[in-house]
């Protein structure tokens, strides 16, 4: 599964240098605060009250040093919509991917590294998981569970002329409302907020109405009360 720290880069070219820089800063901070230093007595005499006090202070300092060396957790966010009307998943302020959906499929859009060609990209679409990265790399940029089940035979991906990886995930359950494209790590799971979920359900329901009643225009239609589920409404959606 993807580490949230990996979302900042696609190909991890500078990953080792960044890790070394972070570790070095942590060591420097630890050294300035006395971390890693130890004291020993000149002779094996009995511990006095002062010795015990110094030992207690040393244990407290060690605990503080450990906390100082821990990295800050990454922050993720599911923003409302980008310029193209797509939902955006971000990590530490960086866009990871955009996504949107209709009755049939979920579409993801990931910016590829500059100068990369399609034959350099590895994209594995599995029934409950997707992996995206560069061929020859020891890890994937994205390696996470999808929100729901995917029909792999009807799913695909391609690299467009703008350098964006387009991933098409065909829904197993047609008309199902996906609250996110990917689940992410449990403690950082991000889905759209309840109001946005209702809007997505409305869009899917209107798409279904338009499909079943092609002679009518439902673009400005409104619902009185709660929005029905496009997949289960009135006996379920057709295949």
Residue frames as a rotation matrix with the C-alpha (Angstrom) as fourth column:
UNK 1
0.580 0.815 0.000 0.00
0.815 -0.580 0.000 0.00
0.000 0.000 -1.000 0.00
UNK 2
0.145 -0.529 0.836 1.21
0.419 -0.732 -0.537 3.49
0.896 0.428 0.116 -0.78
UNK 3
-0.252 -0.267 -0.930 2.93
0.933 -0.320 -0.161 5.43
-0.255 -0.909 0.330 1.96
UNK 4
0.777 0.620 -0.109 1.53
0.576 -0.770 -0.276 8.93
-0.255 0.151 -0.955 2.18
UNK 5
0.252 -0.763 -0.595 5.08
-0.127 -0.636 0.762 10.31
-0.959 -0.116 -0.257 1.97
UNK 6
-0.569 -0.493 0.658 5.36
0.522 0.401 0.753 8.77
-0.635 0.772 0.029 -1.51
UNK 7
0.415 0.837 0.357 2.53
0.833 -0.192 -0.520 10.88
-0.367 0.513 -0.776 -2.89
UNK 8
0.514 -0.216 -0.830 4.80
-0.097 -0.976 0.194 13.92
-0.852 -0.019 -0.523 -3.25
UNK 9
-0.327 -0.673 -0.663 6.77
-0.824 -0.140 0.549 12.34
-0.462 0.726 -0.509 -6.10
UNK 10
0.728 0.617 -0.297 5.87
-0.679 0.590 -0.438 9.96
-0.095 0.521 0.848 -8.89
UNK 11
0.685 -0.491 -0.539 9.25
-0.101 0.668 -0.737 8.43
0.722 0.560 0.407 -9.72
UNK 12
0.968 -0.228 -0.104 11.04
0.149 0.188 0.971 8.86
-0.202 -0.955 0.216 -6.33
UNK 13
0.516 -0.827 0.221 14.23
0.359 -0.026 -0.933 10.16
0.778 0.561 0.284 -7.97
UNK 14
-0.252 -0.627 0.737 15.12
-0.372 -0.640 -0.672 12.30
0.893 -0.444 -0.071 -4.94
UNK 15
0.723 0.680 -0.120 13.60
-0.151 0.325 0.934 10.04
0.674 -0.657 0.337 -2.30
UNK 16
0.410 -0.623 -0.666 16.89
0.842 0.539 0.014 8.87
0.350 -0.567 0.746 -0.73
UNK 17
-0.600 -0.662 0.449 18.30
0.462 -0.745 -0.481 12.40
0.653 -0.081 0.753 -0.63
UNK 18
-0.003 0.683 0.730 15.13
-0.461 -0.649 0.605 13.70
0.887 -0.335 0.317 1.00
UNK 19
0.828 0.301 -0.473 15.16
0.206 0.622 0.755 10.92
0.522 -0.723 0.453 3.57
UNK 20
-0.025 -0.927 -0.375 18.81
0.914 0.131 -0.383 11.60
0.404 -0.353 0.844 4.37
UNK 21
-0.571 -0.154 0.806 18.08
0.040 -0.986 -0.161 15.30
0.820 -0.060 0.569 4.75
UNK 22
0.453 0.818 0.355 15.20
-0.427 -0.151 0.891 14.64
0.783 -0.555 0.281 7.12
UNK 23
0.745 -0.214 -0.632 17.23
0.559 0.717 0.416 12.15
0.364 -0.663 0.654 9.16
UNK 24
-0.318 -0.944 0.088 20.17
0.763 -0.310 -0.568 14.52
0.563 -0.113 0.818 9.27
UNK 25
-0.296 0.296 0.908 18.03
-0.327 -0.925 0.195 17.37
0.898 -0.239 0.370 10.53
UNK 26
0.779 0.620 -0.096 16.57
-0.164 0.348 0.923 15.10
0.606 -0.703 0.373 13.18
UNK 27
0.386 -0.726 -0.570 20.05
0.856 0.511 -0.072 14.07
0.344 -0.460 0.819 14.34
UNK 28
-0.539 -0.608 0.583 21.22
0.384 -0.793 -0.472 17.67
0.749 -0.031 0.661 14.41
UNK 29
0.131 0.679 0.722 18.20
-0.525 -0.570 0.632 18.69
0.841 -0.462 0.282 16.48
UNK 30
0.859 0.177 -0.481 18.79
0.231 0.704 0.672 15.75
0.457 -0.688 0.563 18.77
UNK 31
-0.025 -0.965 -0.262 22.43
0.864 0.111 -0.492 16.65
0.503 -0.239 0.830 19.26
UNK 32
-0.508 -0.174 0.844 21.64
-0.027 -0.976 -0.218 20.27
0.861 -0.133 0.491 20.09
UNK 33
0.353 0.726 0.590 19.18
-0.697 -0.216 0.684 19.16
0.624 -0.653 0.429 22.76
UNK 34
-0.233 -0.572 0.786 21.51
-0.953 0.294 -0.069 16.57
-0.191 -0.766 -0.614 24.26
UNK 35
0.817 0.566 0.110 20.09
-0.526 0.809 -0.263 13.51
-0.237 0.157 0.959 22.51
UNK 36
0.785 -0.479 -0.394 22.45
0.060 0.691 -0.721 10.58
0.617 0.542 0.570 22.20
UNK 37
-0.162 -0.870 0.466 24.77
-0.574 -0.301 -0.762 11.80
0.803 -0.391 -0.450 24.94
UNK 38
0.734 0.339 -0.589 25.45
0.243 0.678 0.694 9.52
0.634 -0.652 0.415 27.88
UNK 39
0.207 -0.659 0.723 27.33
-0.834 -0.505 -0.221 9.99
0.511 -0.557 -0.654 31.12
UNK 40
0.520 -0.105 -0.847 29.28
0.310 0.948 0.073 7.42
0.796 -0.301 0.526 33.09
UNK 41
0.949 -0.189 0.253 30.70
-0.307 -0.370 0.877 7.53
-0.072 -0.910 -0.409 36.60
UNK 42
0.187 -0.971 -0.150 34.47
-0.871 -0.094 -0.482 7.42
0.454 0.221 -0.863 37.17
UNK 43
-0.884 -0.466 0.018 34.19
-0.413 0.764 -0.497 4.50
0.218 -0.446 -0.868 39.57
UNK 44
-0.311 0.804 -0.506 31.56
0.114 0.560 0.820 1.84
0.944 0.197 -0.265 40.32
UNK 45
-0.995 0.009 0.095 30.30
-0.094 -0.220 -0.971 3.52
0.012 -0.975 0.220 43.50
UNK 46
-0.428 0.902 -0.051 26.79
0.838 0.375 -0.396 3.28
-0.338 -0.213 -0.917 44.85
UNK 47
-0.351 0.385 0.853 24.22
0.555 -0.648 0.521 5.55
0.754 0.657 0.014 43.24
UNK 48
-0.885 0.065 -0.461 23.48
0.355 -0.547 -0.758 8.58
-0.302 -0.835 0.461 45.34
UNK 49
0.123 0.970 -0.208 20.25
0.571 -0.241 -0.785 10.57
-0.812 -0.022 -0.584 45.33
UNK 50
0.078 -0.157 -0.984 21.86
-0.553 -0.829 0.088 12.97
-0.830 0.537 -0.152 42.83
UNK 51
-0.906 -0.424 -0.016 22.74
-0.273 0.552 0.788 10.02
-0.325 0.718 -0.616 40.58
UNK 52
-0.485 0.803 0.347 19.12
0.743 0.587 -0.322 8.85
-0.462 0.101 -0.881 40.63
UNK 53
0.329 0.606 -0.724 17.93
0.127 -0.788 -0.602 12.35
-0.936 0.106 -0.336 39.80
UNK 54
-0.333 -0.532 -0.778 20.34
-0.722 -0.387 0.573 12.55
-0.607 0.753 -0.256 36.87
UNK 55
-0.941 0.012 0.337 19.18
0.171 0.877 0.449 9.12
-0.290 0.480 -0.828 35.65
UNK 56
-0.036 0.999 0.020 15.57
0.707 0.040 -0.706 10.25
-0.706 -0.011 -0.708 35.79
UNK 57
0.287 0.074 -0.955 16.44
-0.363 -0.914 -0.180 13.39
-0.886 0.398 -0.236 33.83
UNK 58
-0.728 -0.637 -0.252 18.32
-0.504 0.248 0.828 11.28
-0.465 0.730 -0.502 31.27
UNK 59
-0.671 0.553 0.495 15.29
0.619 0.785 -0.038 9.03
-0.409 0.281 -0.868 30.74
UNK 60
0.340 0.827 -0.448 13.06
0.408 -0.559 -0.722 12.06
-0.847 0.063 -0.528 30.29
UNK 61
-0.038 -0.457 -0.889 15.50
-0.642 -0.671 0.372 13.59
-0.766 0.584 -0.268 27.79
UNK 62
-0.907 -0.322 0.271 15.66
-0.053 0.725 0.687 10.30
-0.418 0.608 -0.675 25.86
UNK 63
-0.193 0.926 0.325 11.88
0.794 0.342 -0.502 10.24
-0.576 0.161 -0.801 25.56
UNK 64
0.465 0.331 -0.821 11.84
-0.057 -0.914 -0.401 13.85
-0.884 0.233 -0.406 24.36
UNK 65
-0.465 -0.742 -0.482 14.56
-0.596 -0.140 0.791 13.09
-0.654 0.655 -0.377 21.80
UNK 66
-0.770 0.229 0.595 12.57
0.460 0.846 0.270 10.16
-0.441 0.482 -0.757 20.42
UNK 67
0.299 0.951 -0.084 9.54
0.669 -0.271 -0.692 12.39
-0.681 0.151 -0.717 19.96
UNK 68
0.256 -0.270 -0.928 11.66
-0.417 -0.897 0.146 15.06
-0.872 0.349 -0.343 18.25
UNK 69
-0.733 -0.673 -0.098 13.00
-0.402 0.313 0.861 12.53
-0.549 0.670 -0.500 15.76
UNK 70
-0.284 0.709 0.645 9.56
0.655 0.635 -0.409 11.30
-0.700 0.306 -0.645 14.74
UNK 71
-0.954 -0.053 0.296 8.41
0.277 -0.534 0.799 12.68
0.115 0.844 0.524 11.42
UNK 72
-0.547 0.810 -0.211 5.29
-0.530 -0.530 -0.662 14.75
-0.648 -0.251 0.719 11.11
UNK 73
-0.297 0.498 0.815 2.40
0.557 0.783 -0.275 12.76
-0.775 0.373 -0.510 9.59
UNK 74
-0.970 0.017 0.243 1.27
0.213 -0.431 0.877 13.64
0.119 0.902 0.415 6.10
UNK 75
-0.423 0.867 -0.263 -2.00
-0.106 -0.335 -0.936 15.46
-0.900 -0.368 0.234 5.71
UNK 76
-0.859 0.206 0.469 -4.51
0.512 0.347 0.786 14.43
-0.001 0.915 -0.404 3.06
UNK 77
-0.466 0.746 -0.476 -7.59
-0.261 -0.630 -0.731 16.18
-0.845 -0.217 0.489 1.74
UNK 78
-0.470 0.458 0.754 -10.44
0.866 0.406 0.293 15.46
-0.172 0.791 -0.588 -0.64
UNK 79
-0.828 0.145 -0.541 -11.20
-0.129 -0.989 -0.068 18.88
-0.545 0.013 0.838 -2.06
UNK 80
0.137 0.990 -0.026 -14.54
-0.200 0.002 -0.980 19.62
-0.970 0.140 0.199 -3.69
UNK 81
0.749 0.146 0.646 -13.69
0.564 0.372 -0.737 20.09
-0.348 0.917 0.196 -7.35
UNK 82
-0.388 -0.910 -0.145 -10.87
0.545 -0.353 0.760 21.18
-0.743 0.216 0.633 -9.60
UNK 83
-0.557 0.106 -0.824 -11.04
-0.493 -0.841 0.225 23.44
-0.669 0.531 0.520 -12.64
UNK 84
-0.831 0.199 -0.519 -12.38
-0.404 0.424 0.810 20.60
0.381 0.883 -0.272 -14.78
UNK 85
0.145 0.956 0.255 -15.18
-0.908 0.026 0.418 19.80
0.393 -0.292 0.872 -12.36
UNK 86
0.228 -0.150 -0.962 -13.39
0.107 0.986 -0.129 16.70
0.968 -0.073 0.241 -11.10
UNK 87
0.985 0.049 0.167 -12.84
-0.164 -0.056 0.985 15.79
0.058 -0.997 -0.047 -7.47
UNK 88
0.277 -0.961 0.015 -9.24
-0.398 -0.129 -0.908 16.12
0.875 0.246 -0.418 -6.30
UNK 89
0.915 -0.141 -0.378 -7.27
0.394 0.512 0.763 14.03
0.086 -0.847 0.524 -3.79
UNK 90
0.463 -0.760 0.457 -4.32
-0.394 -0.638 -0.662 15.90
0.794 0.126 -0.594 -2.26
UNK 91
0.676 -0.368 -0.638 -1.48
0.720 0.515 0.466 15.03
0.157 -0.774 0.613 0.11
UNK 92
-0.038 -0.677 -0.735 0.42
0.728 -0.522 0.444 17.81
-0.684 -0.519 0.512 1.88
UNK 93
0.215 0.240 -0.947 -1.01
-0.224 -0.932 -0.287 20.29
-0.951 0.273 -0.146 -0.60
UNK 94
-0.737 -0.505 -0.448 0.09
-0.566 0.100 0.818 18.30
-0.368 0.857 -0.360 -3.67
UNK 95
0.369 0.881 -0.298 -2.43
-0.906 0.269 -0.327 16.90
-0.208 0.390 0.897 -6.10
UNK 96
-0.488 -0.454 0.745 -2.19
-0.316 0.888 0.335 13.11
-0.814 -0.072 -0.577 -6.28
UNK 97
-0.874 0.268 0.406 -5.04
0.485 0.434 0.759 12.46
0.027 0.860 -0.509 -8.70
UNK 98
-0.581 0.800 -0.152 -8.39
-0.769 -0.600 -0.220 13.77
-0.267 -0.011 0.964 -9.92
UNK 99
-0.940 0.292 0.178 -11.45
0.322 0.931 0.173 11.60
-0.116 0.220 -0.969 -10.40
UNK 100
-0.433 0.885 -0.173 -15.07
-0.875 -0.459 -0.157 11.57
-0.218 0.083 0.972 -11.55
UNK 101
-0.858 0.179 0.482 -17.75
0.153 0.984 -0.093 8.97
-0.491 -0.006 -0.871 -12.18
UNK 102
-0.403 0.836 -0.372 -20.88
-0.888 -0.259 0.380 8.11
0.221 0.483 0.847 -14.12
UNK 103
0.582 0.733 0.352 -23.26
-0.796 0.603 0.062 5.16
-0.167 -0.316 0.934 -14.07
UNK 104
0.909 -0.154 -0.386 -20.80
-0.092 0.831 -0.548 2.88
0.405 0.534 0.742 -15.81
UNK 105
0.310 -0.930 -0.200 -17.32
0.755 0.368 -0.543 3.79
0.578 0.017 0.816 -14.62
UNK 106
0.823 -0.263 -0.503 -14.93
0.211 -0.681 0.702 5.80
-0.527 -0.684 -0.505 -12.47
UNK 107
0.650 -0.609 0.455 -12.28
0.473 -0.144 -0.869 7.84
0.595 0.780 0.195 -14.24
UNK 108
0.641 -0.551 -0.534 -8.95
0.444 -0.302 0.844 8.79
-0.626 -0.778 0.051 -12.63
UNK 109
0.808 -0.414 0.418 -6.43
0.191 -0.488 -0.852 11.34
0.557 0.769 -0.315 -13.92
UNK 110
0.684 -0.668 -0.293 -2.80
0.424 0.038 0.905 11.26
-0.594 -0.743 0.309 -12.75
UNK 111
0.820 -0.472 -0.325 -0.07
-0.573 -0.678 -0.460 13.62
-0.003 0.563 -0.826 -13.96
UNK 112
0.801 -0.597 0.036 2.87
0.597 0.795 -0.106 11.59
0.035 0.107 0.994 -15.28
UNK 113
0.177 -0.826 -0.535 6.49
0.344 -0.458 0.820 12.77
-0.922 -0.329 0.203 -14.89
UNK 114
0.578 0.022 -0.816 7.63
-0.610 -0.652 -0.450 15.04
-0.542 0.757 -0.364 -17.76
UNK 115
-0.149 -0.692 -0.706 9.03
-0.988 0.125 0.087 13.22
0.028 0.711 -0.702 -20.79
UNK 116
-0.608 -0.033 0.793 7.59
-0.300 0.935 -0.191 9.83
-0.735 -0.354 -0.578 -19.83
UNK 117
-0.556 0.407 -0.724 6.12
-0.735 0.164 0.657 7.63
0.387 0.898 0.208 -22.57
UNK 118
0.443 0.878 0.183 3.28
-0.875 0.378 0.302 5.14
0.196 -0.294 0.936 -22.20
UNK 119
0.591 -0.232 -0.773 5.60
-0.008 0.956 -0.293 2.13
0.807 0.179 0.563 -22.51
UNK 120
-0.577 -0.812 0.088 7.47
-0.050 -0.073 -0.996 3.33
0.815 -0.579 0.001 -19.40
UNK 121
-0.362 0.563 0.742 4.35
-0.920 -0.343 -0.189 3.26
0.149 -0.751 0.643 -17.25
UNK 122
-0.852 0.162 -0.498 3.06
0.192 0.981 -0.009 0.21
0.487 -0.103 -0.867 -15.41
UNK 123
-0.462 0.785 0.412 -0.63
-0.885 -0.441 -0.152 0.17
0.062 -0.435 0.898 -14.54
UNK 124
-0.904 0.164 -0.395 -2.16
0.166 0.986 0.030 -2.94
0.394 -0.039 -0.918 -13.00
UNK 125
-0.343 0.873 0.346 -5.95
-0.893 -0.418 0.168 -2.89
0.291 -0.251 0.923 -12.64
UNK 126
-0.943 0.011 -0.334 -7.22
0.116 0.948 -0.296 -5.61
0.313 -0.317 -0.895 -10.33
UNK 127
-0.156 0.982 -0.109 -10.76
0.613 0.183 0.768 -6.39
0.774 0.053 -0.631 -9.11
UNK 128
0.788 0.460 -0.409 -10.21
0.593 -0.387 0.706 -4.51
0.166 -0.799 -0.578 -5.83
UNK 129
0.353 -0.782 -0.514 -6.90
0.374 -0.386 0.843 -2.72
-0.858 -0.490 0.157 -6.34
UNK 130
0.937 -0.170 0.304 -4.93
0.238 -0.327 -0.915 -0.51
0.255 0.930 -0.266 -8.69
UNK 131
0.328 -0.910 -0.254 -1.16
0.527 -0.046 0.849 -0.11
-0.784 -0.412 0.464 -8.99
UNK 132
0.928 -0.055 0.368 0.47
0.286 -0.528 -0.800 2.70
0.239 0.847 -0.475 -10.96
UNK 133
0.527 -0.814 -0.245 4.20
-0.030 -0.306 0.952 3.40
-0.849 -0.495 -0.185 -11.29
UNK 134
0.414 -0.502 -0.760 7.20
-0.909 -0.274 -0.314 3.36
-0.051 0.820 -0.570 -13.60
UNK 135
0.952 -0.121 -0.280 8.59
0.043 0.962 -0.269 0.16
0.302 0.244 0.922 -15.05
UNK 136
0.097 -0.979 -0.181 11.81
0.386 0.205 -0.900 -0.87
0.917 0.017 0.397 -13.34
UNK 137
-0.196 -0.116 0.974 10.98
-0.716 -0.661 -0.223 0.99
0.670 -0.741 0.047 -10.11
UNK 138
-0.853 -0.208 -0.479 11.00
0.127 0.807 -0.577 -0.97
0.507 -0.553 -0.661 -6.85
UNK 139
-0.614 0.707 -0.351 7.64
0.502 0.006 -0.865 0.46
-0.609 -0.708 -0.359 -5.78
UNK 140
-0.187 0.661 0.727 4.43
0.896 -0.189 0.401 1.97
0.402 0.727 -0.557 -7.13
UNK 141
-0.883 0.005 0.469 3.34
-0.089 -0.983 -0.158 5.59
0.461 -0.182 0.869 -6.90
UNK 142
-0.100 0.902 0.421 -0.19
-0.994 -0.108 -0.005 4.38
0.041 -0.419 0.907 -6.20
UNK 143
-0.692 -0.058 -0.720 -0.88
-0.090 0.996 0.006 0.93
0.716 0.069 -0.694 -4.76
UNK 144
-0.832 0.450 0.325 -4.26
-0.465 -0.244 -0.851 1.00
-0.303 -0.859 0.412 -3.06
UNK 145
-0.625 0.710 0.325 -7.67
0.666 0.702 -0.253 -0.60
-0.408 0.058 -0.911 -2.85
UNK 146
-0.779 0.479 0.404 -10.47
0.042 -0.603 0.796 0.80
0.625 0.638 0.450 -4.97
UNK 147
-0.617 0.591 0.520 -13.64
-0.786 -0.431 -0.443 2.04
-0.037 -0.682 0.731 -3.31
UNK 148
0.381 0.751 0.538 -15.62
-0.584 0.647 -0.489 -0.87
-0.716 -0.128 0.686 -4.72
UNK 149
0.030 -0.371 0.928 -15.26
0.348 0.874 0.338 -3.78
-0.937 0.313 0.155 -7.13
UNK 150
-0.056 -0.212 -0.976 -13.95
-0.769 -0.614 0.177 -3.28
-0.637 0.760 -0.129 -10.67
UNK 151
0.838 0.259 0.481 -14.62
0.140 0.750 -0.647 -5.21
-0.528 0.609 0.592 -13.88
UNK 152
-0.029 -0.979 -0.203 -11.06
-0.097 -0.199 0.975 -5.62
-0.995 0.048 -0.090 -15.06
UNK 153
-0.311 -0.080 0.947 -12.02
0.813 0.494 0.309 -6.89
-0.493 0.866 -0.089 -18.53
UNK 154
0.488 0.595 0.638 -13.82
0.827 -0.548 -0.122 -3.61
0.277 0.587 -0.760 -19.26
UNK 155
0.817 -0.264 -0.513 -11.26
0.119 -0.794 0.596 -1.34
-0.565 -0.548 -0.617 -17.59
UNK 156
0.461 -0.677 0.573 -8.31
0.829 0.099 -0.550 0.32
0.316 0.729 0.607 -19.27
UNK 157
0.504 -0.337 -0.795 -5.78
0.288 -0.803 0.522 3.15
-0.814 -0.492 -0.308 -19.15
UNK 158
0.415 -0.450 0.790 -3.86
0.865 -0.073 -0.496 5.38
0.281 0.890 0.359 -21.56
UNK 159
-0.258 -0.581 -0.772 -1.46
0.634 -0.705 0.319 8.34
-0.729 -0.407 0.550 -21.57
UNK 160
0.731 0.609 0.306 -2.93
0.632 -0.436 -0.641 11.36
-0.257 0.663 -0.703 -23.37
UNK 161
0.314 -0.619 0.720 -1.08
0.686 -0.376 -0.623 14.08
0.656 0.690 0.306 -25.27
UNK 162
0.576 -0.053 0.816 -1.00
-0.388 -0.896 0.216 16.37
0.719 -0.441 -0.536 -22.22
UNK 163
-0.519 -0.839 -0.163 0.98
-0.296 0.355 -0.887 13.82
0.802 -0.413 -0.433 -20.19
UNK 164
-0.251 0.537 0.806 -1.95
-0.959 -0.025 -0.283 12.73
-0.132 -0.843 0.521 -18.06
UNK 165
-0.983 -0.026 -0.184 -2.59
-0.042 0.996 0.082 9.08
0.181 0.088 -0.980 -17.24
UNK 166
-0.202 0.976 0.077 -6.27
-0.957 -0.213 0.198 8.35
0.210 -0.033 0.977 -17.79
UNK 167
-0.997 -0.083 0.009 -7.55
-0.082 0.951 -0.299 5.29
0.016 -0.299 -0.954 -15.90
UNK 168
-0.193 0.972 -0.131 -11.01
-0.832 -0.091 0.548 3.91
0.521 0.215 0.826 -16.64
UNK 169
-0.972 -0.067 0.227 -12.39
-0.200 0.747 -0.634 1.65
-0.127 -0.662 -0.739 -13.88
UNK 170
-0.399 0.867 -0.299 -15.56
-0.357 0.154 0.921 -0.15
0.845 0.474 0.248 -14.95
UNK 171
-0.399 0.334 0.854 -17.98
-0.911 -0.036 -0.412 -0.61
-0.107 -0.942 0.318 -12.06
UNK 172
-0.975 0.164 -0.149 -19.09
0.156 0.986 0.063 -4.13
0.157 0.038 -0.987 -11.20
UNK 173
-0.254 0.916 -0.309 -22.27
0.854 0.063 -0.517 -2.66
-0.454 -0.395 -0.798 -9.72
UNK 174
-0.598 0.048 0.800 -23.65
0.611 -0.619 0.494 -0.33
0.518 0.784 0.341 -12.35
UNK 175
0.265 0.723 0.639 -25.06
0.135 -0.683 0.717 2.88
0.955 -0.104 -0.278 -10.89
UNK 176
0.447 -0.155 -0.881 -23.25
0.883 0.231 0.408 2.46
0.141 -0.960 0.240 -7.57
UNK 177
0.878 -0.147 0.455 -22.17
-0.175 -0.984 0.019 5.66
0.445 -0.096 -0.890 -5.84
UNK 178
0.177 -0.898 -0.403 -18.43
0.851 0.345 -0.395 5.71
0.494 -0.273 0.826 -5.18
UNK 179
0.949 0.177 -0.261 -17.47
0.301 -0.755 0.582 8.08
-0.094 -0.631 -0.770 -2.36
UNK 180
0.295 -0.893 -0.340 -13.85
-0.671 -0.447 0.592 8.10
-0.680 0.053 -0.731 -3.51
UNK 181
0.514 -0.187 -0.837 -11.80
-0.720 0.436 -0.540 6.43
0.466 0.880 0.089 -6.21
UNK 182
-0.184 -0.669 -0.720 -9.36
0.103 0.715 -0.691 4.80
0.978 -0.201 -0.063 -3.77
UNK 183
0.745 0.512 -0.428 -9.70
0.416 0.147 0.898 3.91
0.522 -0.846 -0.103 -0.10
UNK 184
0.160 -0.762 0.627 -6.20
-0.538 -0.600 -0.592 4.91
0.828 -0.242 -0.506 1.01
UNK 185
-0.752 -0.462 -0.470 -4.76
0.173 0.549 -0.818 3.90
0.636 -0.696 -0.333 4.37
UNK 186
-0.015 0.857 -0.516 -7.34
0.843 0.288 0.454 3.26
0.537 -0.428 -0.727 7.06
UNK 187
-0.030 -0.017 -0.999 -6.20
0.862 -0.507 -0.017 6.06
-0.506 -0.862 0.030 9.35
UNK 188
-0.680 -0.218 -0.700 -6.10
-0.095 -0.921 0.379 8.51
-0.727 0.324 0.605 6.44
UNK 189
-0.482 0.568 0.667 -9.15
0.859 0.458 0.231 7.32
-0.174 0.684 -0.709 4.54
UNK 190
-0.733 0.219 -0.644 -10.67
-0.186 -0.975 -0.121 10.20
-0.655 0.031 0.755 2.61
UNK 191
-0.410 0.684 0.603 -14.11
0.911 0.345 0.228 10.28
-0.052 0.643 -0.764 1.03
UNK 192
-0.594 0.264 0.760 -16.28
0.151 -0.891 0.427 13.14
0.790 0.368 0.489 -0.11
UNK 193
-0.947 0.285 0.149 -18.32
-0.242 -0.325 -0.914 14.95
-0.212 -0.902 0.376 2.51
UNK 194
-0.493 0.811 0.315 -22.02
0.542 0.569 -0.618 14.05
-0.681 -0.134 -0.720 2.98
UNK 195
0.293 0.629 -0.721 -23.29
-0.200 -0.697 -0.689 17.05
-0.935 0.346 -0.078 0.98
UNK 196
-0.322 -0.499 -0.804 -21.02
-0.900 -0.102 0.424 16.19
-0.294 0.860 -0.416 -1.95
UNK 197
-0.935 0.032 0.354 -22.12
0.070 0.993 0.096 12.56
-0.348 0.115 -0.930 -1.79
UNK 198
-0.004 1.000 -0.004 -25.73
0.373 -0.002 -0.928 13.70
-0.928 -0.005 -0.373 -2.15
UNK 199
0.252 0.039 -0.967 -24.75
-0.693 -0.690 -0.209 15.79
-0.675 0.723 -0.147 -5.19
UNK 200
-0.777 -0.570 -0.267 -23.03
-0.606 0.562 0.563 12.77
-0.170 0.599 -0.782 -6.76
UNK 201
-0.673 0.605 0.425 -26.13
0.430 0.788 -0.441 10.65
-0.601 -0.114 -0.791 -6.11
UNK 202
0.288 0.789 -0.543 -28.24
-0.050 -0.554 -0.831 13.35
-0.956 0.267 -0.120 -7.76
UNK 203
-0.138 -0.429 -0.893 -26.02
-0.903 -0.316 0.292 13.45
-0.408 0.846 -0.344 -10.84
UNK 204
-0.966 -0.245 0.081 -26.15
-0.205 0.918 0.339 9.67
-0.158 0.311 -0.937 -11.18
UNK 205
-0.358 0.911 0.207 -29.91
0.464 0.365 -0.807 9.58
-0.810 -0.193 -0.553 -10.68
UNK 206
0.359 0.460 -0.812 -30.47
-0.418 -0.698 -0.581 12.25
-0.834 0.548 -0.058 -13.33
UNK 207
-0.556 -0.607 -0.567 -28.16
-0.806 0.230 0.545 10.35
-0.201 0.761 -0.617 -15.68
UNK 208
-0.880 0.293 0.375 -30.31
0.271 0.956 -0.111 7.27
-0.391 0.004 -0.920 -15.15
UNK 209
0.091 0.965 -0.245 -33.53
0.226 -0.260 -0.939 9.24
-0.970 0.030 -0.242 -15.76
UNK 210
0.103 -0.126 -0.987 -32.06
-0.803 -0.596 -0.008 10.64
-0.587 0.793 -0.163 -18.98
UNK 211
-0.865 -0.484 -0.132 -31.03
-0.479 0.718 0.505 7.17
-0.150 0.500 -0.853 -20.11
UNK 212
-0.719 0.637 0.279 -34.47
0.531 0.762 -0.370 5.69
-0.449 -0.118 -0.886 -19.42
UNK 213
0.461 0.881 -0.109 -36.36
0.633 -0.412 -0.656 8.69
-0.622 0.233 -0.747 -20.82
UNK 214
-0.474 -0.836 0.276 -34.33
0.787 -0.261 0.559 9.99
-0.396 0.482 0.782 -23.77
UNK 215
-0.095 0.503 0.859 -37.11
0.782 -0.496 0.377 12.34
0.616 0.708 -0.346 -24.93
UNK 216
0.898 0.432 -0.080 -36.88
0.370 -0.646 0.668 14.49
0.237 -0.629 -0.740 -21.79
UNK 217
-0.029 -0.895 0.445 -34.29
0.100 -0.446 -0.890 16.95
0.995 0.018 0.102 -20.49
UNK 218
0.741 0.312 -0.594 -33.43
0.550 0.224 0.804 16.40
0.384 -0.923 -0.005 -16.80
UNK 219
-0.189 -0.962 0.197 -30.47
0.607 -0.272 -0.747 18.78
0.772 -0.022 0.636 -16.56
UNK 220
-0.665 -0.025 0.746 -32.25
-0.384 -0.845 -0.371 21.27
0.640 -0.534 0.553 -14.26
UNK 221
0.311 0.835 -0.455 -34.43
0.024 0.471 0.882 18.75
0.950 -0.285 0.126 -12.43
UNK 222
-0.526 -0.393 0.754 -34.61
-0.728 -0.249 -0.638 18.86
0.439 -0.885 -0.155 -8.63
UNK 223
-0.432 0.342 -0.834 -35.62
0.393 0.904 0.167 16.27
0.811 -0.256 -0.526 -6.04
UNK 224
0.206 0.551 0.809 -38.16
-0.700 -0.495 0.515 16.78
0.684 -0.672 0.284 -3.28
UNK 225
0.884 0.044 0.464 -36.75
-0.407 0.558 0.723 15.14
-0.227 -0.828 0.512 -0.18
UNK 226
0.093 -0.909 0.406 -33.88
-0.334 0.356 0.873 12.68
-0.938 -0.217 -0.271 -0.18
UNK 227
0.034 -0.197 -0.980 -32.20
-0.999 0.002 -0.035 11.67
0.009 0.980 -0.197 -3.44
UNK 228
0.873 0.320 0.369 -32.85
-0.341 0.940 -0.007 8.00
-0.349 -0.120 0.930 -4.32
UNK 229
-0.127 -0.933 0.337 -30.01
-0.299 0.360 0.884 5.60
-0.946 0.012 -0.324 -5.03
UNK 230
0.037 0.121 -0.992 -29.44
-0.982 -0.179 -0.058 5.27
-0.185 0.976 0.113 -8.78
UNK 231
-0.808 -0.451 -0.380 -28.55
-0.525 0.844 0.115 1.59
0.269 0.292 -0.918 -8.47
UNK 232
-0.914 0.398 -0.075 -31.54
0.380 0.779 -0.499 0.38
-0.140 -0.485 -0.863 -6.42
UNK 233
-0.612 0.715 -0.339 -34.34
-0.499 -0.681 -0.536 2.87
-0.614 -0.159 0.773 -7.21
UNK 234
0.272 0.893 -0.360 -37.58
-0.886 0.085 -0.457 1.32
-0.377 0.443 0.814 -8.53
UNK 235
0.922 0.176 0.345 -36.35
-0.108 0.972 -0.207 -2.24
-0.372 0.154 0.915 -8.67
UNK 236
0.144 -0.973 0.179 -32.80
0.316 0.217 0.923 -1.42
-0.938 -0.077 0.339 -9.72
UNK 237
0.139 -0.213 -0.967 -30.99
-0.752 -0.658 0.037 -0.07
-0.644 0.722 -0.252 -12.74
UNK 238
0.971 0.230 0.061 -30.87
-0.122 0.701 -0.703 -1.97
-0.204 0.675 0.709 -16.01
UNK 239
0.275 -0.917 0.290 -27.67
0.423 0.386 0.820 -3.60
-0.863 -0.102 0.494 -17.21
